[in-house]
Amino acid sequence: EEKFRSIVEASPMGMHFYELHEDGKLTLSGANPSADRLLGVEHATLVGLDIEEAFPGLRGSDIADMYRRVAAGELPAQFFETDYEDGRISGVYAVTVFCIGPNAAATAYLDVTDRRRAEEMLRQSEEKFSLLFKLSPDAISLSEPESGVLVDVNEAFVFLSGFAREELLGRSTLDLGMFANPENRALMIERLLSKGHASSIEMECRRKDGMLLLCNISCQFITIGQKRFLLSVVRDMTEFKRMQEMMIQTEKMISVGGIAAGVAHEINNPL
């Protein structure tokens, strides 16, 4: 009994103890010090109260009945996570309830509010990344760094490459002949390994139909789970470069026109 008491009192988990009576009442018979700390209430004032009186936030839920059935030996130990709110206590708790004797049960629980919040933030972050990945007008791909095997691509990448999604996934960009000069990929990986990222690298890429595109590529390593991938963002600069060349030629023609007008003016004056 002394060892049991010291374990309970030293446990970082909050613990409640309940007794099941013949009339169906499940009364709180005790709690450990961590229970006071985790919930911010003085459990000594709650001892002897029925579970729904001690913890009114359980009214209308099936948790109290679950505790009664565990105490009666009708159910084995149960583990669950629940949101709890009663005006004094608020949070998310991971709870284990188990039988500790005839018509007696105990609960051991931890406050997992911060973990749940972190999980929710991670979920939202993943959703945002997924939307960005799918809807980006730039071609984005995830590939294995060493082999170049494509793991995932967005619709813009499918459109840019000219390949069907099924033709791309599971195959290497080198096998697909997507680099006009395969050595450029090796140079890009070298820069990645030395700097951790590679930005705005211009190189020629080949579509399925053989058409060459001038592309601007930025990439970096990312870790998903325990595995490292290469995230690449590709922007087709072919039309931009064509327009740029046209503007340069137009400016040249304007300059030539200006020179011609000046020459004509200088010749016309003496005449």
C-alpha positions in Angstrom: 0.0 0.0 0.0 2.9 2.4 0.8 4.6 1.7 -2.6 1.3 2.1 -4.4 0.6 5.4 -2.6 4.1 6.8 -3.4 3.7 5.8 -7.1 0.3 7.5 -7.3 1.4 10.7 -5.5 4.6 11.0 -7.6 3.0 10.3 -10.9 3.1 13.1 -13.4 -0.3 11.9 -14.7 -3.5 13.1 -13.0 -5.4 10.3 -11.3 -9.0 10.0 -10.1 -10.4 7.2 -8.0 -14.1 6.2 -8.1 -16.5 4.0 -6.2 -19.6 2.5 -7.8 -22.6 2.3 -5.4 -25.7 0.0 -5.6 -27.9 2.9 -6.7 -25.6 3.5 -9.7 -23.9 6.5 -8.4 -20.2 6.7 -9.2 -18.6 8.9 -6.6 -15.1 10.5 -6.6 -13.2 8.9 -3.7 -9.8 10.6 -4.2 -7.2 12.2 -6.6 -3.4 12.6 -6.6 -1.5 15.9 -6.4 -1.0 16.0 -10.2 -4.7 16.1 -10.7 -4.9 19.4 -8.8 -2.0 20.7 -10.8 -3.3 19.6 -14.2 -6.9 20.7 -13.8 -6.4 23.7 -11.5 -9.0 22.6 -9.0 -8.9 21.4 -5.4 -10.1 17.8 -5.6 -10.5 17.5 -1.8 -13.7 19.6 -2.2 -15.1 17.2 -4.8 -14.6 13.9 -2.9 -17.9 12.2 -2.3 -19.7 13.8 -5.2 -21.2 11.9 -8.0 -19.1 12.0 -11.2 -21.5 14.3 -13.0 -21.7 16.7 -10.0 -17.9 16.8 -9.6 -17.4 17.2 -13.4 -20.5 18.7 -14.9 -18.9 18.9 -18.3 -19.5 15.1 -18.6 -23.3 15.5 -18.5 -24.8 14.4 -21.7 -21.8 12.3 -22.7 -21.4 8.6 -22.5 -18.1 8.9 -20.6 -19.6 8.6 -17.1 -21.6 5.5 -18.1 -18.3 4.0 -19.6 -16.7 4.6 -16.2 -19.5 2.8 -14.4 -19.3 -0.2 -16.7 -15.5 -0.4 -16.2 -15.9 -0.2 -12.4 -18.6 -2.9 -12.6 -16.2 -5.2 -14.5 -18.4 -5.1 -17.7 -15.7 -3.4 -19.8 -11.9 -3.8 -20.0 -9.7 -0.8 -19.6 -10.5 2.0 -22.0 -8.3 4.7 -23.6 -9.7 7.8 -25.3 -9.1 11.5 -26.0 -11.8 14.0 -25.2 -12.4 17.8 -25.1 -13.6 18.9 -21.7 -15.1 22.3 -20.6 -17.1 23.1 -17.6 -16.2 26.8 -16.8 -13.4 25.8 -14.4 -11.6 23.2 -16.5 -10.9 23.5 -20.2 -8.7 21.4 -22.4 -8.1 18.2 -24.3 -7.2 15.1 -22.3 -5.9 11.7 -23.1 -7.6 9.4 -20.5 -7.2 5.7 -19.5 -9.9 4.3 -17.2 -9.4 0.9 -15.6 -10.9 -1.3 -12.9 -8.9 -1.4 -9.6 -11.2 -3.7 -7.6 -14.8 -4.7 -7.0 -17.0 -1.7 -8.0 -14.0 0.6 -8.2 -12.2 2.3 -11.0 -9.4 4.8 -11.6 -8.5 7.1 -14.4 -5.0 8.3 -15.4 -4.9 11.3 -17.7 -2.6 13.9 -19.4 -3.4 17.3 -20.8 -2.7 17.0 -24.5 -4.1 20.4 -25.5 -0.8 21.7 -26.8 -0.2 18.6 -28.7 -3.7 18.7 -30.3 -3.1 22.4 -31.2 0.2 21.5 -32.8 -1.4 18.7 -34.7 -4.1 21.0 -36.0 -1.6 23.6 -37.0 0.4 20.9 -38.8 -2.8 19.7 -40.5 -3.6 23.2 -41.7 0.0 23.7 -42.9 -0.2 20.5 -44.8 -3.5 21.5 -46.4 -2.1 24.9 -47.4 1.0 23.2 -48.9 -1.2 20.7 -50.8 -3.4 23.5 -52.2 -0.3 25.5 -53.2 1.2 22.4 -54.8 -1.9 21.6 -56.8 -3.0 25.1 -57.8 0.4 26.8 -58.4 0.7 28.1 -62.0 4.4 27.0 -61.8 5.3 23.4 -62.5 6.2 21.7 -59.2 7.6 18.3 -58.6 8.8 16.1 -55.7 11.5 13.6 -56.7 14.1 11.4 -55.1 17.4 13.4 -55.0 19.8 10.6 -56.1 17.8 8.9 -58.8 15.5 11.7 -60.0 12.5 9.4 -59.8 9.3 11.5 -59.7 7.2 10.9 -56.6 4.5 13.6 -57.2 3.8 16.4 -59.7 1.1 19.1 -60.0 -1.1 19.8 -63.0 1.1 22.6 -64.2 4.1 20.2 -64.4 1.9 17.7 -66.4 1.0 20.5 -68.8 4.5 21.8 -69.2 6.1 18.4 -69.8 3.5 17.1 -72.2 3.5 13.7 -70.4 0.5 12.2 -68.7 0.7 12.0 -64.9 0.8 8.2 -65.1 3.8 8.4 -67.4 5.7 10.7 -65.1 5.3 9.1 -61.6 7.8 6.4 -60.8 10.1 7.4 -63.6 13.3 9.4 -63.6 13.5 12.8 -65.3 16.7 11.6 -66.9 14.9 8.5 -68.3 12.2 10.7 -69.7 14.8 12.9 -71.3 13.5 16.1 -69.8 16.9 17.7 -69.6 18.3 18.9 -72.9 21.7 18.6 -71.3 21.7 15.9 -68.5 24.9 17.4 -67.1 22.9 20.5 -66.0 21.0 18.4 -63.4 24.3 17.1 -61.9 25.5 20.7 -61.6 22.2 21.7 -60.0 22.5 18.9 -57.4 26.1 19.9 -56.7 25.0 23.4 -55.9 22.2 22.1 -53.7 24.6 19.9 -51.7 27.0 22.8 -51.2 24.5 25.6 -50.5 21.3 23.8 -49.4 19.3 25.4 -52.2 19.5 26.4 -55.9 17.6 29.4 -57.2 16.8 30.8 -60.6 18.9 28.4 -62.7 18.2 28.7 -66.4 18.4 25.6 -68.5 16.7 24.0 -71.5 14.1 21.3 -70.8 12.6 19.0 -73.4 8.8 18.3 -73.7 7.5 14.9 -74.7 7.0 16.1 -78.3 10.7 17.1 -78.4 10.1 20.8 -78.2 12.8 22.7 -76.2 11.8 25.1 -73.5 13.9 27.6 -71.7 13.1 27.1 -68.0 13.9 28.9 -64.8 14.4 26.2 -62.0 14.6 26.7 -58.3 14.9 23.7 -55.9 15.7 22.6 -52.4 15.7 19.5 -50.2 12.7 19.0 -47.9 12.0 16.2 -45.4 8.6 14.5 -45.3 8.3 12.0 -42.6 11.8 10.5 -42.3 12.7 10.7 -46.0 14.4 13.5 -47.9 13.0 14.7 -51.3 13.9 17.3 -53.9 11.3 20.0 -54.3 11.6 21.7 -57.7 9.7 24.7 -59.1 10.0 25.2 -62.8 8.8 28.2 -64.7 8.6 28.3 -68.5 10.6 31.4 -69.7 10.4 30.7 -73.4 7.6 33.2 -74.3 9.1 35.8 -71.9 12.5 35.4 -73.6 10.9 35.7 -77.0 9.1 38.9 -76.0 12.3 40.2 -74.5 14.2 39.6 -77.8 11.4 41.3 -79.7 11.7 44.3 -77.4 15.4 44.4 -77.9 15.0 44.3 -81.7 12.3 47.0 -81.5 14.6 49.2 -79.5 17.4 48.6 -82.0 15.0 49.5 -84.9 14.0 52.7 -83.0 17.7 53.6 -82.5 18.4 52.9 -86.2 15.4 55.1 -87.1 16.6 57.9 -84.8 20.1 57.7 -86.4 18.6 57.7 -89.9 16.4 60.8 -89.0 19.4 62.6 -87.6 21.6 61.8 -90.6 18.8 62.9 -92.9 18.4 66.1 -90.9 22.2 66.9 -91.1 22.3 66.2 -94.9 19.1 68.3 -95.5 20.4 71.4 -93.7 23.3 72.1 -96.1 21.1 71.3 -99.0 
